[in-house]
Amino acid sequence: MKFSAFAAAAVLVCAAPAIALTETPFEWLEQVDSERSMDWVRAENAKSLPVLTGDARFAGLQADALAILSAKDRIPTPAFHGEHVYNFWQDAAHVRGVWRRTTLASYRTEAPEWETVLDLDALAAAEKANWVWKGADCRPVTHDRCLIQLSNGGKDAVEIREFDLTTRAFVPGGFRLPEGKQTVEWLDADTLIMTRDWGPGTTTESGYGMVVKTLKRGQTLDQAVEVFRGETRDVSASPRVLMDGQGHQVVLLERATDFFHTQTNVLTADGVKQLGLPERVSVYGLLDGLLVFKVEEDWRAYWAATSKFAAGSLMAAPIGILLPADQGEIVISNQALLIFAPGPRQSVDEVTVTENRVVASVYDNVRGKVFAFRNKGEWGWEHAELPGVENAAVHLVDASDVDDQVFYTVEGFITPTQLMLADAATGQSGPIKTLPARFDGSTHVVEQKEAVSKDGTKIPYFVIHPKGHRHDGKDPTLLHAYGGFQLSKLPVYDPLVGKLWLERGGAYVVANIRGGGEFGPAWHEAALKANRQKAYDDFYAVAEDLIRRKITSPRRLGIYGRSNGGLLMGVAMTQRPDLWNAVVVESPLLDMMRYHLLPAGASWIGEYGDPTLPGDAAWIAAYSPFQNLKAGVPYPLAYITTSTKDDRVHPGHARKFAALLASLGSPYLYFENTDGGHANGADPTANARRWGMHYTYLTRQLMD
């Protein structure tokens, strides 16, 4: 194969970044399963596997990873459903996994007595299918039926089947929906409300459903009744059925006009009506008829013109005052709307609703606490802090649908995860399970520091480094960040980082760059679209601060990111190749001039901008990694990895980037897992190999 014409094309692209490209070289690699593409994948894997799995250290790293991922003393993640606690479990004996249940009393013991509900290994073997578990949506109140989601190889697209919890079997003649990207909810015992690909003209440009229909038991898909329709340019239209402990039910129809803006409608007896909510909003649930939500933009409600609610505020309002008023009608309520307003260095992260409380995780300078909020009507909302630990990450695991009990976790970078069970109404709480230490955290210390970005903004970051650090620039250091979609990077306990990196003498850094949600919506919006470069400048500022403090040096500094973080890696590699000696680019977006044409890329235009618009194309092309690779630049040896079955971020991004590096004569390693989906790890064994390869590469580049 000749590459000279392609290299010339790459130079032309770089010379004219304002041109919106619709075609790029190596476009044939976007054909996911074509013989030509898969031959290329197999050839690349054949080159990389001997380098990584043939390294003498790989076997030990993989074994350590597998021991962690399949350990029987892991905390089994709990999910309330009626009188039972459910858990999906994978280990060496259950590679695909078992869905199981026990009582709450048994779950609290050291050795719960589990009852298998569904054995996915047995199901896959019986059906000769490549099933990967994607979850279950169970009916409330009766707690008797669930909709099981099964994925072929880990894709986002799933097949859905009705399952009977009493007989522990799929319902004969029950609901069964063929594979698709679909959102399905129980409307009542015999009716589903759902969106999917119903045929031509029913999906958006992003590949998601835009037509919501109801489907009654016994009906075929073509008999489903349409209740709502979005538009082709939307991201999606989907239903949500909310029910509270007092028996109120609200059916929302959410039309996502882009990734962050949603028109919120409600299905009533008189038809569909739009609610008076801002378009940047997150809806969490229903409490005694009140809709619980967080505004992601400054908002002034039409009935409360004198009150302005700041972006990031947690709120609750009666459905009645959110509905459009009839002409001449005045709608008022004494209900206090504001639950909690975060300060400038705070953010509301996760929210759940129990029978009588709203429970939220709140972060202050990237340190989390859990609060339970009680509604006092016109006298406002009072809150109580639930027990936790200092300088920790907190995660709301699940809330009961019959009372006020809630599971949540607390953890730190070197502090093993504790699972807490709290009664949100009384405040009684305590740890019921603690993860055994997976690595020796006593050898490292955790510090929070700040770097100053190009525009003067202070960027916090955590550094975990060996005790007695001499600041001589010799510590092998792995830097991680994400910087997008308002997702926060928190101080979580990661046994793989600890065992495969920290315990072997490495340092680890997590950067809270803009684009995330660490300090609320404004921190995210600061790096949206035309301001994207700010996130990358933040990342470089942290790296330069590490080097200035002599915590590490470019020779010993490596970076890792996945998905949008993979885009960050590609940009960092092309814009600042001088700063790092290792770059792990996993499940990445890289050709940003064509991302909107690859599933489900069009859904992210709200984050990145639209390459079909000349103004947007100019600043997208300025950072798009694929368009900015250049001949003669000494790039660090990159490790690029993805999954053939990733139907969220197309594997063509990673493939084309590697092919371009090859054409330019730049060294790289490429590996494509044929299963795993966007998470790139469908089972513990495959995931252990994945992490073994990652850390073999990092060890070779930064520790040797």
Residue pairs with C-beta under 8 A, 6 or more apart in sequence:
3 662
3 663
3 664
6 25
6 26
6 660
6 663
7 631
7 663
7 664
9 25
10 25
10 627
10 629
10 630
10 631
10 660
10 663
10 664
11 630
11 631
13 19
13 21
13 24
13 621
13 627
14 627
14 628
14 630
17 618
17 621
17 622
17 627
18 614
18 617
18 618
18 621
19 617
19 621
20 593
20 611
20 612
20 613
20 614
20 617
20 621
21 593
21 594
21 611
21 621
21 627
22 594
22 597
24 591
24 593
24 594
24 626
24 627
24 656
25 656
25 659
25 660
26 655
26 656
26 659
26 660
27 652
27 656
28 34
28 36
28 37
29 37
29 40
29 652
29 655
29 656
29 659
30 37
30 598
30 650
30 652
30 655
30 656
31 37
32 644
32 650
32 651
32 652
33 644
37 655
38 644
40 655
40 659
41 644
41 655
41 672
41 674
44 658
44 670
44 671
44 672
45 670
45 671
45 672
47 669
47 670
48 669
48 670
48 671
49 671
51 669
52 58
52 669
52 671
52 693
52 696
52 697
53 689
53 692
53 693
53 696
55 696
55 699
55 700
57 696
57 699
58 692
58 693
58 696
59 692
61 500
61 691
61 692
61 695
61 696
61 699
62 688
62 689
62 691
62 692
63 688
63 692
64 499
64 500
65 496
65 499
65 500
65 687
65 688
65 691
65 692
65 695
66 92
66 684
66 685
66 688
68 438
68 495
68 496
68 499
69 90
69 496
69 684
69 687
69 688
70 90
70 91
70 92
70 684
70 685
70 688
71 91
71 438
72 91
73 435
73 436
74 435
75 409
75 417
75 419
75 433
75 434
75 435
76 87
76 89
76 107
76 112
77 87
77 88
77 397
78 85
78 86
78 87
78 107
78 397
78 398
78 407
78 419
79 85
79 86
79 87
79 397
79 398
80 86
80 398
80 399
80 400
80 401
80 402
80 405
80 407
81 101
81 138
81 143
81 401
82 143
82 401
82 402
83 103
83 104
83 143
84 101
84 102
84 103
84 104
84 143
85 101
85 102
85 103
85 104
85 107
86 99
86 100
86 101
86 117
86 136
87 99
87 100
87 101
87 102
87 114
88 97
88 98
88 99
88 100
88 133
89 97
89 98
89 99
89 100
89 114
90 96
90 97
90 683
90 684
91 684
92 684
92 685
94 119
94 120
94 121
95 121
95 683
95 684
95 685
96 120
96 121
96 124
96 131
96 132
96 133
96 683
97 120
97 121
97 133
97 683
98 116
98 117
98 118
98 119
98 120
98 121
99 116
99 117
99 118
99 120
99 133
99 136
100 114
100 115
100 116
100 117
101 114
101 115
101 117
102 112
102 113
102 114
102 115
104 405
106 112
106 113
107 432
108 421
108 432
116 168
117 165
117 168
118 148
118 163
118 168
120 131
120 133
123 129
123 131
124 130
124 131
129 150
129 152
130 152
130 153
130 675
131 150
131 151
131 152
132 150
132 151
132 152
132 153
132 154
132 675
132 677
132 682
132 683
133 149
133 150
133 151
134 149
134 150
134 151
134 158
135 149
136 146
136 147
136 148
136 149
136 163
137 146
137 147
137 149
137 184
137 185
137 186
138 145
138 146
138 147
138 165
139 145
139 146
139 186
139 189
140 186
140 243
140 401
141 243
142 189
143 165
144 164
144 165
144 166
145 162
145 163
145 164
145 165
145 171
145 174
145 186
145 189
146 162
146 163
146 165
147 160
147 161
147 162
147 163
147 175
147 184
147 186
147 192
148 160
148 161
148 162
148 163
148 170
149 158
149 159
149 160
150 158
150 159
150 160
150 161
151 157
151 158
151 159
151 677
152 159
152 179
152 645
153 645
153 674
153 675
153 676
153 677
153 682
154 643
154 645
154 675
154 676
154 677
154 678
154 679
154 682
155 645
155 646
155 647
155 677
156 181
156 600
156 647
156 648
156 677
156 678
157 179
157 180
157 181
157 182
157 647
158 179
158 180
158 181
158 182
159 176
159 177
159 178
159 179
160 175
160 176
160 177
160 182
160 184
161 170
161 171
161 174
161 175
161 176
161 177
162 170
162 171
162 174
162 175
162 176
163 169
163 170
163 171
163 174
164 170
164 171
164 174
170 176
173 218
174 217
175 192
175 215
175 217
177 184
177 194
177 196
177 221
180 196
180 197
180 209
181 196
181 197
181 207
181 208
181 209
181 600
181 647
182 194
182 195
182 196
182 197
182 209
183 194
183 195
183 196
183 209
183 236
183 238
183 239
184 192
184 193
184 194
184 196
185 192
185 193
185 194
185 239
185 240
185 241
186 192
186 241
187 193
187 214
187 241
187 251
190 216
190 217
191 214
191 215
191 216
191 217
192 214
192 215
193 212
193 213
193 214
193 215
193 227
193 239
193 241
193 251
193 267
194 209
194 212
194 213
194 214
194 215
194 224
194 239
195 208
195 209
195 210
195 211
195 212
195 213
195 236
195 237
195 238
195 239
196 209
197 203
197 209
198 209
198 211
198 213
198 221
198 224
202 209
202 210
202 211
203 209
203 210
204 210
204 230
204 231
204 232
204 233
204 234
204 235
204 236
204 602
204 603
205 232
205 233
205 596
205 602
206 234
206 235
206 236
206 599
206 600
206 601
206 602
206 603
207 599
207 600
207 602
208 235
208 236
208 238
208 600
208 603
209 236
209 237
209 238
210 229
210 230
210 231
210 232
210 234
210 236
210 237
211 226
211 228
211 229
211 230
211 237
212 226
212 227
212 228
212 229
212 237
212 238
212 239
212 253
213 224
213 225
213 226
213 227
214 224
214 225
214 227
215 221
215 223
215 224
215 225
216 223
227 253
227 267
227 272
228 237
228 239
228 253
228 255
228 265
228 267
228 272
229 237
230 236
230 237
230 255
230 256
231 255
233 257
234 255
234 256
234 257
234 258
235 256
235 257
235 258
235 259
235 602
235 603
235 606
236 256
236 603
237 253
237 254
237 255
237 256
238 253
238 254
238 256
239 251
239 252
239 253
239 254
239 267
240 251
240 252
240 254
240 283
241 249
241 250
241 251
241 252
242 249
242 250
242 251
242 252
242 283
242 285
242 286
242 291
243 249
243 250
243 286
244 285
244 286
244 287
244 288
244 289
244 353
244 355
245 287
245 288
245 354
245 355
245 356
245 401
245 402
245 403
246 288
246 289
248 286
248 288
248 289
249 286
250 266
250 286
250 291
250 319
251 266
251 267
252 264
252 265
252 266
252 267
252 283
253 264
253 265
253 266
253 267
253 272
254 262
254 263
254 264
254 265
254 283
255 262
255 263
255 265
256 262
256 603
257 263
257 279
258 603
258 605
258 606
259 485
259 603
259 604
259 605
259 606
259 607
260 280
260 296
260 486
260 606
260 607
261 279
261 280
261 606
262 279
262 280
262 281
263 274
263 279
264 274
264 275
264 277
264 281
264 283
265 272
265 273
265 274
265 275
266 272
266 273
266 275
266 319
266 322
266 323
268 323
273 323
273 324
274 324
275 291
275 319
275 322
275 323
276 301
276 302
276 303
276 321
276 322
276 323
276 324
277 283
277 293
277 322
278 295
278 296
278 297
278 299
279 297
280 295
280 296
280 297
280 311
280 521
281 293
281 294
281 295
281 296
282 293
282 294
282 296
282 351
283 291
283 292
283 293
284 292
284 293
284 294
284 351
284 352
284 353
284 358
285 292
285 351
285 352
285 353
286 292
286 353
287 316
287 353
287 356
287 357
287 358
287 375
288 356
288 375
289 318
289 319
290 316
290 317
290 318
290 319
290 335
290 375
291 316
291 317
291 318
291 319
291 322
292 314
292 315
292 316
292 339
292 351
292 353
292 358
293 314
293 315
293 316
293 317
294 312
294 313
294 314
294 315
294 348
294 351
295 309
295 310
295 311
295 312
295 313
295 315
296 311
296 312
296 486
296 521
297 311
297 521
298 308
298 309
298 310
298 311
299 308
299 309
299 311
299 313
300 307
300 308
300 309
301 307
301 309
301 317
301 337
303 321
303 331
303 332
304 337
307 337
309 315
309 337
309 338
309 341
310 341
311 520
311 521
311 522
312 341
312 342
312 346
312 347
312 348
312 520
312 521
312 522
313 338
313 339
313 340
313 341
313 342
313 348
314 338
314 339
314 340
314 341
314 348
314 351
314 358
314 360
314 373
315 337
315 338
315 339
316 335
316 337
316 339
316 358
316 375
316 381
317 333
317 335
317 337
318 333
318 335
320 331
320 333
321 331
321 332
321 333
323 331
325 331
334 377
334 378
335 375
335 377
335 378
336 375
336 376
336 377
336 378
336 379
336 380
336 381
338 380
338 381
339 358
339 360
339 373
339 381
340 348
340 360
340 362
340 371
340 373
340 381
340 383
342 348
342 362
342 520
343 364
344 519
345 364
345 365
345 519
346 362
346 363
346 364
346 365
346 519
346 520
347 362
347 363
347 488
347 517
347 518
347 519
347 520
347 523
348 360
348 361
348 362
348 520
349 360
349 361
349 362
349 363
349 368
349 394
349 488
349 517
350 360
350 361
350 395
350 396
351 358
351 359
351 360
351 361
351 396
352 358
352 359
352 360
352 396
352 398
352 399
352 406
353 359
353 399
354 399
354 400
354 403
354 404
354 405
354 406
354 424
354 425
355 400
355 401
355 402
355 403
355 404
356 374
356 404
356 424
356 425
357 372
357 373
357 374
357 404
357 424
357 425
358 372
358 373
358 375
358 381
359 370
359 371
359 372
359 373
359 386
359 396
359 399
359 406
359 408
359 424
360 370
360 371
360 373
360 396
361 368
361 369
361 370
361 394
361 395
361 396
361 408
362 368
362 369
362 370
362 371
363 369
363 488
363 490
363 518
365 448
365 460
366 448
366 460
366 462
366 488
366 490
366 491
366 512
366 518
367 390
367 391
367 392
367 491
368 388
368 392
368 393
368 394
368 410
368 490
369 385
369 386
369 388
369 394
370 385
370 386
370 388
370 394
370 396
370 408
370 422
371 383
371 384
371 385
371 386
372 383
372 384
372 386
372 422
372 424
372 425
372 427
373 381
373 382
373 383
374 381
374 382
374 383
374 384
374 425
375 381
376 382
384 427
386 408
386 420
386 422
386 424
386 427
386 429
387 420
387 422
387 429
387 430
388 394
388 410
388 420
389 410
389 412
389 415
389 418
391 412
391 446
391 491
392 410
392 411
392 412
392 415
392 491
393 410
393 411
393 412
393 490
393 491
393 492
393 493
394 408
394 409
394 410
395 408
395 409
395 411
395 492
396 406
396 407
396 408
397 406
397 407
397 408
397 409
397 419
398 406
398 407
399 405
399 406
399 407
399 424
400 406
403 423
404 423
404 424
404 425
404 426
405 421
405 422
405 423
405 424
406 421
406 422
406 424
407 419
407 420
407 421
408 419
408 420
408 422
409 417
409 418
409 419
409 420
410 417
410 418
410 420
411 417
411 418
411 491
411 492
411 493
412 446
412 491
412 493
413 446
413 462
413 464
413 491
413 492
413 493
413 494
413 508
413 510
414 441
414 444
414 446
414 464
414 493
414 498
414 502
415 441
415 493
416 434
416 435
416 436
416 437
416 438
416 493
417 434
417 435
417 493
418 431
418 433
418 434
418 435
419 431
419 432
419 433
419 434
420 429
420 430
420 431
420 432
421 429
421 430
421 432
422 428
422 429
422 430
423 429
435 493
435 495
438 495
438 498
438 499
439 495
439 498
439 499
439 502
439 503
440 503
441 498
441 502
443 466
443 467
443 502
443 503
444 464
444 465
444 466
444 467
444 502
444 507
445 464
445 465
445 466
445 467
446 462
446 463
446 464
446 491
447 462
447 463
447 464
447 465
448 460
448 461
448 462
448 463
449 460
449 461
449 462
449 463
449 545
449 549
450 458
450 459
450 460
450 461
450 545
451 458
451 459
451 461
451 511
451 538
451 541
451 542
451 544
451 545
452 458
452 459
452 541
452 545
453 459
453 514
453 534
453 537
453 538
453 541
454 534
454 537
454 540
454 541
455 534
455 537
457 514
457 526
457 534
457 538
459 511
459 512
459 513
459 514
459 538
459 541
459 542
460 512
460 518
461 509
461 510
461 511
461 512
461 542
461 545
462 491
462 509
462 510
462 512
463 507
463 508
463 509
463 546
463 551
464 502
464 507
464 508
464 509
465 475
465 477
465 507
465 508
465 551
466 475
466 505
466 507
469 475
469 507
469 551
471 549
471 550
471 551
472 550
473 547
473 550
473 551
473 552
473 553
473 556
474 552
474 553
474 556
475 505
475 506
475 507
475 551
475 552
475 556
476 505
476 506
476 507
476 552
476 556
476 558
476 698
476 702
476 703
477 506
477 507
477 508
477 509
477 546
477 551
477 552
477 556
477 557
477 558
477 702
478 497
478 501
478 506
478 507
478 508
478 509
478 558
478 559
478 560
478 698
478 702
479 509
479 511
479 539
479 542
479 543
479 546
479 557
479 558
479 559
479 560
479 580
480 489
480 508
480 509
480 510
480 511
480 559
480 560
480 561
480 565
481 489
481 510
481 511
481 512
481 513
481 539
481 542
481 559
481 561
481 565
481 568
482 489
482 513
482 515
482 516
482 561
482 564
482 565
482 568
483 513
483 514
483 515
483 516
483 527
483 535
483 536
483 538
483 539
483 564
483 565
483 568
484 515
484 516
484 524
484 527
484 535
484 564
484 565
484 567
484 568
484 607
485 515
485 524
485 564
485 607
486 515
486 516
486 517
486 521
486 523
486 524
487 516
487 517
487 564
488 512
488 516
488 517
488 518
489 510
489 511
489 512
489 516
489 518
491 510
496 691
497 508
500 691
500 692
500 695
501 508
501 695
501 698
502 508
504 699
504 703
505 703
506 698
506 702
506 703
507 551
507 552
509 542
509 546
511 538
511 539
511 542
512 518
513 527
513 535
513 538
513 539
513 542
514 523
514 524
514 526
514 527
514 534
514 535
514 538
515 523
515 524
515 526
515 527
515 528
515 532
515 534
515 535
516 523
516 524
517 523
517 524
526 534
527 534
527 535
527 538
528 607
529 607
529 608
529 609
529 616
529 619
530 609
530 616
530 619
532 608
532 609
532 619
532 620
532 623
533 619
533 622
533 623
535 568
536 568
536 571
536 572
536 575
536 623
539 568
539 572
540 572
540 575
540 576
540 579
543 557
543 559
543 576
543 579
543 580
544 579
546 552
546 557
547 553
547 554
547 557
547 579
554 578
554 579
554 580
554 581
555 581
556 581
556 702
557 579
557 580
557 581
557 582
557 702
558 580
558 581
558 582
558 583
558 584
558 698
558 701
558 702
559 569
559 572
559 580
559 582
559 583
559 584
560 569
560 584
560 586
560 694
560 698
561 567
561 568
561 569
561 584
561 585
561 586
561 588
562 586
562 587
562 588
562 680
563 586
563 587
563 588
563 589
563 648
563 649
563 678
564 589
564 607
565 586
565 588
566 585
566 586
566 587
566 588
566 589
566 590
566 649
566 653
566 654
567 588
567 589
567 590
567 592
567 625
569 583
569 584
569 585
569 586
569 588
569 638
570 585
570 588
570 589
570 590
570 625
570 626
570 657
571 623
571 625
572 579
572 580
572 583
573 580
573 583
573 585
573 625
573 635
573 636
573 638
574 625
574 628
574 629
574 630
574 635
575 623
575 628
577 633
577 634
577 635
577 636
580 636
581 636
581 637
581 701
581 702
582 636
582 637
582 639
582 697
582 698
582 701
582 702
583 636
583 637
583 638
583 639
584 638
584 639
584 641
584 694
584 697
584 698
585 638
585 639
585 640
585 641
585 654
585 657
586 641
586 642
586 680
586 694
587 641
587 642
587 643
587 646
587 649
587 654
587 678
587 680
588 625
588 640
588 642
588 649
588 653
588 654
588 657
589 595
589 601
589 649
589 653
590 624
590 625
590 626
590 653
590 654
590 656
590 657
591 624
591 625
591 626
591 627
591 652
591 653
591 656
591 657
592 608
592 611
592 620
592 621
592 623
592 624
592 625
592 626
592 627
593 611
593 617
593 620
593 621
593 624
593 626
593 627
594 601
594 611
595 601
595 604
595 608
595 611
595 653
596 602
596 604
596 605
596 610
596 611
596 612
598 650
598 652
598 653
599 647
599 648
599 650
600 647
600 648
601 650
608 620
609 616
609 619
609 620
610 616
611 617
611 620
611 621
621 627
622 628
625 657
626 653
626 656
626 657
626 660
629 635
629 657
629 660
629 661
629 664
629 666
630 664
631 664
631 665
633 666
635 661
635 666
635 667
636 701
637 667
637 668
637 669
637 701
638 661
638 668
638 669
639 668
639 669
639 670
639 671
639 693
639 694
639 697
640 654
640 657
640 658
640 668
640 669
640 670
640 671
641 654
641 670
641 671
641 672
641 673
641 680
641 690
641 693
641 694
642 649
642 651
642 653
642 654
642 655
642 672
642 673
642 680
643 651
643 672
643 673
643 674
643 675
643 676
643 677
643 678
643 680
644 651
644 672
644 673
644 674
644 675
645 674
645 675
645 676
645 677
646 676
646 677
646 678
646 680
647 677
647 678
648 677
648 678
649 678
651 672
654 670
654 672
655 670
655 672
658 668
658 670
661 667
661 668
662 668
669 697
671 693
673 680
673 681
673 686
673 690
675 682
675 686
676 682
676 686
676 690
680 690
681 687
681 690
